[in-house]
Amino acid sequence: VDHQLTYPVRPSDKVWSDLEGYPKLFEPGKKVVEFVDVGCGYGGLLTTLSPLFPSKLILGMEIRPLVEQYVAQRIQALRAQNSDKKPDEPDSFQNISVMRMNAMKFLPNFFEKAQLEKLFFLFPDPHFKKKKHKARIITPQLVAEYAYILKPGGVVYTVTDVKELHEWMVKHLDAHPLFERLTQQEMDADPCVDPVMNGTEEAKKVDRNGGTKFIMCYRRLEKSRIV
Ligand code: SAM
């Protein structure tokens, strides 16, 4: 799919203020994308988080062209329905956007070092077969990239209904010296936990089917745990 995708040479080359981006909110060097939903699917997390964090620019990345198009139209419709709101007011939906993108490639071309505050991996594709494990969105190499683009104190959220994938993600994030698990109390106090557990289309599907959801969240540390 991705031979048709284009990548900026460096993050500053990417135009975020265009119509598909944040035409009313983006300010170069001042207001940049800070939350990224990797494999956003139909955009349920974006629309749930939008009014909760009206001053944050939130981006969904999605590889399937038709799904990305659907989300883009959904956002345009929400913006149009709420055009009476000020751009930085909750429910203006000016702070969410979607990009078609293979998130496994060139992430550091889109985001500066330490730019992001939150990275979401919600119900990623499980790739069950052992030969396909390298296609998983959490791998040692990619975890290092996530550490690079997250700011110290930033948080990675992982949720899945596949126990084996949960164990895989936890294993690889536990192994990285720049990540530390959030405690249960920290997760209980985190306003993103309910949206990630319940706000996406996949989360709702799992609920309908009576499945179990596994969550683990990690803080990006300032300094390596291992000295
Ligand atoms: N997070 C959404 C949710 O919870 O409803 C969607 C979950 S769905 C099972 C996984 C999504 O990740 C699909 O929409 C798929 O197209 C997308 N995806 C898979 N690999 C990707 C990649 N390398 N880059 C961007 N998106 C990807």
Residues whose N, C-alpha, C, O or C-beta is under 5 A from the ligand:
A	BS01	SAM	V38 G39 C40 G41 M61 E62 I63 R64 M101 N102 A103 M104 L122 F123 P124 D125 T200 E201 E202 A203
